[in-house]
């Protein structure tokens, strides 16, 4: 069996030293991880709020547009009926 550069494990050979971490190091790493995640969440929230503001602005703009269209529709319908009445009166007087 070939082990390459590594020597086979035996009880006689000491194991390589492990990085010993204290609970404070673990806590510091966890705190930094949470801070990073919090920063990402805050950035996403900021983007979401900006998107919401833009969508609200566009919605208000569309509502104004619809209002203007309704006003124009009402005006045109009234003018159409007035013209219909006018034409009806012209034809009714010309037949007599």
Phi and psi in degrees as GROMACS dihedral restraints (atoms count N, CA, C in turn):
[ dihedral_restraints ]
;  ai    aj    ak    al  type     phi  dphi    fc
    3     4     5     6     1  -109.4    20    10
    4     5     6     7     1   130.9    20    10
    6     7     8     9     1  -108.2    20    10
    7     8     9    10     1     5.0    20    10
    9    10    11    12     1    66.4    20    10
   10    11    12    13     1  -133.5    20    10
   12    13    14    15     1   -75.9    20    10
   13    14    15    16     1   -22.1    20    10
   15    16    17    18     1   -85.7    20    10
   16    17    18    19     1   146.4    20    10
   18    19    20    21     1   -89.1    20    10
   19    20    21    22     1   149.7    20    10
   21    22    23    24     1   -64.2    20    10
   22    23    24    25     1   151.0    20    10
   24    25    26    27     1   -72.4    20    10
   25    26    27    28     1   132.9    20    10
   27    28    29    30     1  -143.0    20    10
   28    29    30    31     1   159.6    20    10
   30    31    32    33     1   -70.7    20    10
   31    32    33    34     1   -17.7    20    10
   33    34    35    36     1   -79.1    20    10
   34    35    36    37     1   -25.9    20    10
   36    37    38    39     1   -90.3    20    10
   37    38    39    40     1   132.0    20    10
   39    40    41    42     1   -71.1    20    10
   40    41    42    43     1   145.0    20    10
   42    43    44    45     1   -75.2    20    10
   43    44    45    46     1   152.6    20    10
   45    46    47    48     1   -65.1    20    10
   46    47    48    49     1   148.8    20    10
   48    49    50    51     1   -65.2    20    10
   49    50    51    52     1   135.3    20    10
   51    52    53    54     1   -92.2    20    10
   52    53    54    55     1   150.3    20    10
   54    55    56    57     1   -70.9    20    10
   55    56    57    58     1   117.9    20    10
   57    58    59    60     1   -88.4    20    10
   58    59    60    61     1   124.7    20    10
   60    61    62    63     1  -112.3    20    10
   61    62    63    64     1   135.0    20    10
   63    64    65    66     1   -88.0    20    10
   64    65    66    67     1   160.9    20    10
   66    67    68    69     1   -56.9    20    10
   67    68    69    70     1   -30.9    20    10
   69    70    71    72     1   -65.8    20    10
   70    71    72    73     1   -37.9    20    10
   72    73    74    75     1   -64.9    20    10
   73    74    75    76     1   -43.1    20    10
   75    76    77    78     1   -61.3    20    10
   76    77    78    79     1   -42.2    20    10
   78    79    80    81     1   -64.8    20    10
   79    80    81    82     1   -41.1    20    10
   81    82    83    84     1   -63.7    20    10
   82    83    84    85     1   -41.4    20    10
   84    85    86    87     1   -64.2    20    10
   85    86    87    88     1   -44.2    20    10
   87    88    89    90     1   -63.2    20    10
   88    89    90    91     1   -41.5    20    10
   90    91    92    93     1   -64.2    20    10
   91    92    93    94     1   -43.3    20    10
   93    94    95    96     1   -64.0    20    10
   94    95    96    97     1   -39.9    20    10
   96    97    98    99     1   -62.4    20    10
   97    98    99   100     1   -45.2    20    10
   99   100   101   102     1   -64.9    20    10
  100   101   102   103     1   -37.7    20    10
  102   103   104   105     1   -63.6    20    10
  103   104   105   106     1   -41.7    20    10
  105   106   107   108     1   -63.6    20    10
  106   107   108   109     1   -44.0    20    10
  108   109   110   111     1   -65.1    20    10
  109   110   111   112     1   -38.3    20    10
  111   112   113   114     1   -63.8    20    10
  112   113   114   115     1   -42.4    20    10
  114   115   116   117     1   -62.3    20    10
  115   116   117   118     1   -41.5    20    10
  117   118   119   120     1   -64.7    20    10
  118   119   120   121     1   -41.4    20    10
  120   121   122   123     1   -64.5    20    10
  121   122   123   124     1   -42.6    20    10
  123   124   125   126     1   -64.0    20    10
  124   125   126   127     1   -38.5    20    10
  126   127   128   129     1   -65.5    20    10
  127   128   129   130     1   -42.8    20    10
  129   130   131   132     1   -63.3    20    10
  130   131   132   133     1   -40.5    20    10
  132   133   134   135     1   -63.3    20    10
  133   134   135   136     1   -41.7    20    10
  135   136   137   138     1   -61.7    20    10
  136   137   138   139     1   -44.2    20    10
  138   139   140   141     1   -64.6    20    10
  139   140   141   142     1   -39.9    20    10
  141   142   143   144     1   -64.8    20    10
  142   143   144   145     1   -40.0    20    10
  144   145   146   147     1   -66.4    20    10
  145   146   147   148     1   -39.8    20    10
  147   148   149   150     1   -64.8    20    10
  148   149   150   151     1   -41.6    20    10
  150   151   152   153     1   -63.3    20    10
  151   152   153   154     1   -42.3    20    10
  153   154   155   156     1   -62.3    20    10
  154   155   156   157     1   -42.7    20    10
  156   157   158   159     1   -61.7    20    10
  157   158   159   160     1   -42.2    20    10
  159   160   161   162     1   -64.8    20    10
  160   161   162   163     1   -43.3    20    10
  162   163   164   165     1   -64.7    20    10
  163   164   165   166     1   -39.1    20    10
  165   166   167   168     1   -64.2    20    10
  166   167   168   169     1   -40.0    20    10
  168   169   170   171     1   -62.7    20    10
  169   170   171   172     1   -44.6    20    10
  171   172   173   174     1   -66.3    20    10
  172   173   174   175     1   -37.4    20    10
  174   175   176   177     1   -63.4    20    10
  175   176   177   178     1   -44.8    20    10
  177   178   179   180     1   -61.2    20    10
  178   179   180   181     1   -40.9    20    10
  180   181   182   183     1   -61.6    20    10
  181   182   183   184     1   -42.3    20    10
  183   184   185   186     1   -67.4    20    10
  184   185   186   187     1   -37.2    20    10
  186   187   188   189     1   -63.0    20    10
  187   188   189   190     1   -42.7    20    10
  189   190   191   192     1   -62.3    20    10
  190   191   192   193     1   -42.1    20    10
  192   193   194   195     1   -60.4    20    10
  193   194   195   196     1   -46.2    20    10
  195   196   197   198     1   -62.3    20    10
  196   197   198   199     1   -40.7    20    10
  198   199   200   201     1   -60.2    20    10
  199   200   201   202     1   -45.5    20    10
  201   202   203   204     1   -63.3    20    10
  202   203   204   205     1   -42.2    20    10
  204   205   206   207     1   -62.2    20    10
  205   206   207   208     1   -39.9    20    10
  207   208   209   210     1   -65.1    20    10
  208   209   210   211     1   -39.4    20    10
  210   211   212   213     1   -63.7    20    10
  211   212   213   214     1   -46.4    20    10
  213   214   215   216     1   -63.3    20    10
  214   215   216   217     1   -42.2    20    10
  216   217   218   219     1   -60.4    20    10
  217   218   219   220     1   -44.7    20    10
  219   220   221   222     1   -62.0    20    10
  220   221   222   223     1   -44.4    20    10
  222   223   224   225     1   -61.9    20    10
  223   224   225   226     1   -47.7    20    10
  225   226   227   228     1   -65.1    20    10
  226   227   228   229     1   -38.3    20    10
  228   229   230   231     1   -63.5    20    10
  229   230   231   232     1   -42.8    20    10
  231   232   233   234     1   -62.7    20    10
  232   233   234   235     1   -45.7    20    10
  234   235   236   237     1   -62.9    20    10
  235   236   237   238     1   -39.9    20    10
  237   238   239   240     1   -60.6    20    10
  238   239   240   241     1   -46.5    20    10
  240   241   242   243     1   -65.3    20    10
  241   242   243   244     1   -37.8    20    10
  243   244   245   246     1   -62.4    20    10
  244   245   246   247     1   -42.7    20    10
  246   247   248   249     1   -66.1    20    10
  247   248   249   250     1   -39.4    20    10
  249   250   251   252     1   -60.0    20    10
  250   251   252   253     1   -46.4    20    10
  252   253   254   255     1   -61.6    20    10
  253   254   255   256     1   -42.1    20    10
  255   256   257   258     1   -61.3    20    10
  256   257   258   259     1   -48.0    20    10
  258   259   260   261     1   -64.5    20    10
  259   260   261   262     1   -41.0    20    10
  261   262   263   264     1   -61.1    20    10
  262   263   264   265     1   -42.8    20    10
  264   265   266   267     1   -66.0    20    10
  265   266   267   268     1   -38.5    20    10
  267   268   269   270     1   -62.9    20    10
  268   269   270   271     1   -46.1    20    10
  270   271   272   273     1   -69.1    20    10
  271   272   273   274     1   -34.6    20    10
  273   274   275   276     1   -71.2    20    10
  274   275   276   277     1   -34.5    20    10
  276   277   278   279     1   -76.8    20    10
  277   278   279   280     1   -30.5    20    10
  279   280   281   282     1   -74.4    20    10
  280   281   282   283     1   -24.1    20    10
  282   283   284   285     1   -77.6    20    10
  283   284   285   286     1   -22.4    20    10
